[in-house]
């Protein structure tokens, strides 16, 4: 019986051929239709010829208003040839529509209308379906002959081959008949291409059946025959168009899947794929089919994966595959290099760059899968060097530099993070208990590769400046020349020094910074060329980055945060000297990286913060970045207010606030950053937040920065939140068993009196700059905290350091009333002396609260002399207040009497 897999494969091949032919036929039909329209328009223009020019004496003269009419010519003058000069010849007269012969000519014919349904059905769809039917008919005929037992396997294979040859012959015969026909091209389906495509599909199926179903062919023979069919299909595509090209490239790359053996021969596979790739690239170059080149690259890279996930990786044939494909792509695909298509200078062509990048990706996969085997590293190094060479000669492939730099970094980064304890801590000796067998060479080889890559990218990036009239080309070279050495140095540092202090790596970073600094100074002295300013700025940024890495390598881990912040400052300073928008964004990017770094570990250095108050790692880890960002924002603001400046300003405020908050927590907890909060910490946090809010309120009036404006509001909100929920509830010593300390200088003074003063200062700072509601709310909070401090301090006098112990006596209640009343009178005195309505209103509020307490609490709780003294004192104070208002305030606010009028 006919085997089911062959049935499915046959139908798939036929459908694929049909779809490819359908697409190609549509393209050919559209081209023919446009060609027919152009020919019709050209024929119409030839039919409508302009009228012959009139004789000179018959041409109507153009009357002029500046000169008199000349006399009539003599007979001799009329017969003489006229003297015609360019200056004297009058402009041609503007003929009227009635006198113009061209007006009677028919207009040019309109373009041919699009074919209708019947025309499409008869000239296209029927042919396409017929080609598919021919291919399927051959398969079904073989199936029927098998089921009926009419012919044997050998005859079946012979008939399949004969049918394929017949289809191929019919396709060639129809192609030649069409080429010698004098009939104009019609928008019909490409019959020769469809017949040839059906023939190649039957040929594929026949060879495969002879190998897989009947065993007539050994794998090697079947492999060769299928390859010949595929290559012949690609060759036929030169005559029949893209349909066969697509079918041929799919069949050629699918042949190794169809012909398999128990033990794969990778050398035979990749030699065959090299031949197929060369044929496909050659066809794509001849016909300028970009899609064919891209399809070939995709299939070639996919064929790199077999064997990578197994322990039996054959590095040599895999390396041959990517090297051969890279060479063929460089010769035939890269524009402007060797035999590739031509292209204008200064352009980065996507296919040229992505082709080289694809093979670099394949080489990288081989290195990673082989655990950095020597041969794979050598092949990868050769391809990276070849990429630099090709990009140097052909600007169309400069985009591949990004892929080269990325793959180099991935190779070294993977080597750095590989979970292998058999690696050396330093090149001079192994880890304790680990033998360095076969590892010294690996480290040495990677170091040699790193030196080659760093020098190659850096030197090429420097000498590429000024070689192109396009700005993007030198910028890409300089970006790769700066980023690649720095990335390699970081990877080597992580792999060999394990992110610990390393003086040798710090020296290397300093040398790299010196090289970048030399490049910067040299490029600065050159005359202006496209892209030179940006490239110079990139080398200058690389100088700062290498110096920051030197600090990181020579000092502790926390200095990495400081180094990145200093890079932001240096980049902002360079942007001030050379106003390039990219540098402003680069400074903001560095600020963002540092911010992300502290989100990972807010303690900067983990548990090694230290226990010394203030002067610990938090001061350096937050203080130096904050100072760097403030200075960077100052430099950036001198060139304008934009998004990068606001990002850096936000980072400056954030790090300043975090420095203060983290130092407060460190001080309050004795260095234990995960301890529970306390009244001391809440009090200090509120005071710090209010002080910074006052500073930002003053600063925003000068800078007019929206970041400073928002920062002041946010800090005020933070202070208010901690004040309400921290000081008044969660850490209130009147509610919880908290030791407030001594009699006068205690936590009450720090937690309630000082915040009240700072709130009052903040209220006056925003009085004229923001709305009254905002300022009065802050002033009201200041009044509340002042009254709370007075109350808690009185309770501290009666109860000691723990305010929750003991009972409230009558003397204590009377003291509260006297204290509140005295506080209200003091506010009234301040209001009168300073003529402050806000102070007088605060006094009225406190006195009203005292009156309420007297009638609600004192009347019910006080007894004897305390009750009488409470109400007597309250009455005396109220009368005194009334007298003050009548005699002092009223008189001060009264209008002066009118002046006496004198007679005129």
C-alpha positions, 0 to 999 in steps of 0.5 A, spaced: 500 500 500 501 507 499 505 509 505 501 515 509 507 519 510 508 520 503 501 521 501 501 527 506 508 530 504 506 529 496 500 534 498 504 539 502 509 539 496 504 540 491 500 546 495 507 549 497 508 550 489 501 552 488 502 558 493 508 560 491 506 560 483 500 564 485 504 569 488 509 570 483 503 569 477 500 575 481 506 579 481 508 578 473 500 579 472 501 586 475 507 588 471 504 586 464 498 590 466 502 596 467 507 595 461 500 594 457 498 601 459 504 604 458 505 601 451 498 604 450 499 611 452 506 611 448 502 609 442 497 614 443 502 620 443 505 617 437 498 618 433 497 625 436 503 629 432 504 636 433 502 641 427 508 643 423 510 650 424 508 655 419 512 659 415 516 665 417 511 670 413 505 666 415 506 666 422 502 672 426 506 677 429 505 679 436 503 686 436 507 691 441 505 697 444 512 700 445 514 700 437 511 703 431 509 698 426 514 697 421 513 698 413 512 692 409 517 688 406 520 689 399 519 683 394 526 682 394 526 682 402 520 677 402 524 672 398 530 672 402 531 667 408 530 671 414 535 672 419 533 669 426 536 670 432 535 667 439 534 675 442 530 677 436 525 671 435 518 673 438 515 668 443 510 663 439 503 666 439 497 663 443 493 660 439 485 660 440 482 653 441 478 654 434 485 655 430 489 650 434 489 643 430 491 639 436 484 641 439 481 636 434 485 630 435 482 625 440 484 625 447 489 619 449 486 613 451 485 611 458 488 606 461 485 599 460 480 597 465 482 592 471 480 585 468 473 583 470 471 576 474 470 572 467 477 574 465 480 573 471 477 566 471 479 564 464 486 567 464 488 566 471 484 561 476 483 556 471 491 555 470 493 555 477 488 550 479 490 546 473 497 546 475 495 544 482 491 539 479 497 536 475 501 535 481 496 532 485 494 528 479 501 525 478 500 523 486 494 520 485 495 516 479 501 513 483 496 511 489 491 508 484 497 504 481 499 502 488 492 500 490 490 496 484 497 492 484 497 494 476 505 496 476 511 494 481 515 499 485 520 500 480 515 502 474 512 507 479 518 510 480 520 510 473 513 513 471 513 518 476 520 521 473 517 520 466 511 524 468 516 530 472 520 530 466 514 531 461 511 537 466 518 540 465 518 539 458 511 542 457 513 548 461 520 549 457 516 548 451 510 553 453 516 558 455 519 558 448 513 559 444 511 565 448 518 568 448 517 567 440 510 569 439 508 576 437 502 577 441 502 582 446 503 580 453 496 579 456 495 579 464 494 572 464 497 566 469 504 564 468 503 557 464 510 555 463 512 557 471 506 553 473 508 547 469 515 547 471 513 548 478 509 542 478 514 538 475 519 540 480 514 538 485 513 531 482 521 530 481 522 531 489 516 526 491 519 521 486 526 521 488 523 521 496 519 515 494 524 511 491 529 513 497 524 512 503 518 508 501 522 503 496 529 503 498 531 503 491 536 509 493 541 509 499 541 516 503 547 518 500 544 517 493 538 520 495 541 526 498 545 528 491 539 527 487 534 531 491 540 536 491 540 536 484 533 537 483 533 543 488 539 546 484 536 545 478 529 548 480 533 554 482 537 555 476 530 554 472 528 560 476 532 565 472 527 563 466 521 562 470 521 567 475 520 567 483 515 562 483 521 556 482 526 560 486 521 559 492 520 552 491 527 551 490 530 554 496 524 550 500 526 544 497 533 545 497 533 546 505 528 541 506 532 535 503 536 534 509 530 533 513 527 528 508 533 524 507 536 522 514 540 516 517 542 513 524 548 517 524 548 524 521 554 526 517 555 534 519 560 535 514 556 532 508 550 536 511 554 543 511 558 542 505 551 541 501 548 547 505 554 551 502 552 549 495 545 551 496 546 557 499 551 559 494 546 558 489 541 561 492 545 567 494 547 567 486 540 567 484 538 573 489 544 577 486 542 576 479 535 577 479 536 582 485 531 578 489 531 581 496 526 576 499 530 570 496 536 572 500 533 573 507 529 566 506 536 563 505 539 566 511 533 564 515 534 557 513 541 557 514 541 560 521 536 555 523 540 549 520 545 551 525 541 548 531 542 541 529 546 538 534 547 544 539 543 541 544 546 534 545 553 532 548 556 530 541 557 537 538 561 537 532 564 544 533 568 543 526 563 542 521 558 547 525 564 552 525 565 551 517 557 552 516 557 559 519 564 561 516 562 559 509 555 562 510 558 569 512 563 569 506 558 567 501 553 573 504 559 578 504 561 576 497 554 576 494 549 579 499 553 585 502 551 592 498 558 595 495 562 589 497 565 585 492 560 582 488 554 585 492 549 590 489 551 597 488 548 602 493 549 610 494 555 611 499 553 613 507 547 608 507 546 602 512 542 597 508 538 593 512 539 586 509 547 587 508 547 588 516 542 583 518 545 578 514 552 578 517 549 579 524 545 573 523 551 568 522 555 572 528 549 570 532 550 562 529 557 563 531 555 565 538 550 559 539 556 555 537 561 558 542 555 558 548 553 550 546 560 548 546 562 551 553 567 556 549 571 550 546 577 553 543 575 552 535 569 555 536 572 561 539 577 561 534 571 561 529 567 566 532 573 571 533 575 570 525 567 572 524 568 578 528 574 581 525 571 579 518 565 583 520 569 589 522 573 589 515 567 588 511 564 594 515 570 598 514 570 597 506 562 597 505 558 602 509 552 598 507 554 593 513 556 598 518 549 596 522 552 589 523 557 592 528 551 593 533 550 585 532 558 584 533 558 588 539 552 585 542 555 578 541 561 579 543 558 582 550 554 576 550 560 571 549 564 574 555 558 575 560 556 568 559 563 566 561 562 570 567 556 568 570 557 560 568 556 556 574 563 553 574 567 553 580 573 550 576 575 557 574 580 562 577 579 567 582 585 571 579 590 569 573 596 567 578 592 562 582 586 557 582 581 557 588 583 553 594 582 546 593 581 546 585 586 544 580 587 549 575 588 543 569 585 545 563 583 552 565 589 556 565 589 556 557 581 557 557 583 564 561 589 565 557 585 564 551 579 569 553 584 574 555 587 574 548 580 574 545 578 580 549 585 584 548 583 583 540 576 585 540 577 591 545 583 593 540 579 592 534 573 595 536 576 601 539 582 603 534 577 602 528 572 606 531 577 612 532 580 611 525 573 611 522 571 618 523 572 623 517 571 617 512 564 618 510 560 624 508 554 621 512 553 622 520 550 616 522 556 611 519 562 615 524 557 615 530 555 607 529 563 606 529 564 610 535 559 607 539 561 600 538 568 603 539 567 605 546 561 600 548 565 594 546 571 595 550 568 597 557 563 591 556 568 586 555 572 589 561 566 589 566 565 582 564 572 580 565 572 583 572 566 579 574 569 573 571 576 573 574 575 578 580 568 576 582 566 583 583 571 584 589 577 589 589 582 588 584 588 593 583 590 590 576 583 591 573 583 598 576 589 599 572 586 597 566 580 601 566 585 607 567 589 605 561 582 605 557 580 612 560 587 614 557 586 611 550 579 614 550 581 621 553 587 621 547 581 620 542 577 625 545 582 630 544 585 628 537 578 629 535 576 635 538 582 638 534 579 636 527 575 640 522 568 639 523 565 633 519 558 629 519 557 626 526 564 628 529 561 632 534 557 626 537 563 621 536 567 626 540 562 626 545 561 619 545 569 618 546 569 623 552 563 619 555 567 613 555 573 616 558 568 618 564 565 611 564 572 608 564 574 612 570 568 611 574 570 603 573 577 604 575 574 607 582 569 601 582 575 596 581 579 599 586 574 600 591 568 597 594 562 594 591 558 601 593 563 605 589 559 603 583 553 607 585 558 613 586 561 612 579 555 611 575 553 618 579 559 621 577 558 619 570 552 623 570 555 629 572 561 628 567 556 627 561 552 633 563 559 637 564 561 635 557 554 637 554 555 644 557 561 644 553 558 641 547 551 642 546 549 635 543 542 633 545 544 625 546 549 627 551 543 630 556 539 624 555 545 620 557 546 624 563 539 622 565 540 615 563 546 614 568 541 617 573 536 612 572 541 607 572 543 609 579 536 610 581 535 602 579 541 600 583 538 603 590 532 599 589 535 593 588 539 594 595 537 601 599 543 600 603 548 600 597 553 595 600 549 590 604 550 589 611 557 593 611 553 600 612 557 601 619 555 603 625 558 610 626 552 615 626 552 620 620 559 618 617 558 611 614 557 608 607 550 611 607 553 618 607 558 616 601 553 612 597 547 617 597 551 623 599 556 623 593 550 621 588 546 627 590 551 632 590 553 629 583 546 630 581 545 637 583 551 639 580 549 635 573 542 639 574 546 646 574 550 644 568 544 642 564 539 648 566 544 652 563 542 650 556 535 649 557 529 646 561 527 639 558 526 632 560 533 630 561 534 636 566 527 634 570 530 627 570 536 629 573 533 634 578 528 628 580 534 624 582 537 629 586 531 630 590 530 623 591 537 622 593 538 628 598 531 625 601 533 618 601 540 620 604 536 624 610 531 619 611 536 613 611 541 617 616 535 618 620 533 611 620 541 609 621 541 613 627 535 612 630 536 604 630 543 604 632 545 601 625 540 596 624 536 598 618 531 593 619 529 594 626 522 597 628 520 604 628 520 609 634 518 616 636 525 618 635 525 616 628 518 619 626 520 625 630 527 626 626 523 624 619 518 629 620 523 635 622 528 633 616 522 632 611 519 639 613 526 642 613 527 640 605 520 642 604 522 649 606 529 649 602 525 647 596 520 652 596 525 657 597 529 654 591 523 653 586 522 661 587 529 662 583 529 656 579 521 656 577 522 648 576 516 644 576 520 638 579 522 643 585 515 645 585 512 638 585 518 635 590 516 641 595 509 638 595 511 631 596 516 632 601 510 636 605 505 631 604 510 626 607 511 630 613 504 631 614 503 623 613 508 621 618 506 627 623 499 624 623 500 617 623 506 617 626 507 622 632 499 623 633 497 615 633 503 610 632 508 613 636 504 617 641 507 617 648 500 618 651 497 612 647 503 607 648 508 605 653 514 610 651 520 613 655 520 620 653 526 622 656 528 628 661 524 633 664 525 639 658 530 636 653 526 630 651 523 627 645 517 631 646 521 637 644 524 634 638 517 630 636 512 636 637 515 643 639 521 643 633 516 640 628 511 646 630 516 651 629 518 648 622 511 648 620 510 655 622 516 657 618 513 653 612 507 656 612 510 663 612 514 660 606 508 658 602 504 664 604 505 668 598 507 663 593 501 658 594 494 659 596 491 661 602 488 654 604 495 651 603 498 655 607 493 656 613 492 648 613 500 648 615 499 653 620 493 650 623 498 643 623 503 648 627 498 650 632 496 643 633 503 640 634 504 646 639 498 645 643 500 637 643 507 639 646 504 643 651 499 638 653 504 632 653 510 637 657 505 638 663 503 631 663 511 629 663 511 634 669 506 630 673 507 623 670 515 622 669 518 619 663 512 614 661 506 618 660 501 612 661 503 611 668 499 614 674 492 617 674 490 624 672 489 629 679 485 635 679 492 639 680 494 636 673 487 638 670 488 645 673 495 646 670 492 644 663 487 650 663 492 655 665 497 652 660 492 653 655 490 659 657 497 662 657 499 659 650 492 663 648 494 670 651 501 669 648 499 668 641 494 674 642 500 678 644 504 676 638 498 678 634 497 685 637 505 686 637 506 683 630 499 686 627 498 678 625 491 676 624 493 669 623 496 669 630 490 672 633 485 667 630 490 662 633 489 665 640 482 665 639 482 658 637 486 656 643 482 660 648 475 657 645 478 650 646 480 652 653 473 655 655 470 648 652 475 644 657 473 649 663 465 647 662 466 640 659 472 637 663 473 642 669 466 643 671 465 635 672 472 633 674 475 639 678 473 640 686 474 645 691 479 650 690 481 648 683 474 648 680 474 656 683 481 658 681 480 655 674 473 659 672 476 665 676 482 665 672 478 664 665 474 670 667 479 674 668 483 672 662 477 673 658 476 680 661 483 682 659 482 680 652 476 684 651 479 690 654 485 689 649 481 689 643 477 695 645 483 699 647 489 697 643 486 693 637 480 697 636 484 704 637 489 702 632 484 700 627 480 706 627 480 711 622 483 718 623 478 724 624 477 728 618 481 734 617 477 741 619 475 744 613 478 751 611 474 757 608 476 758 601 
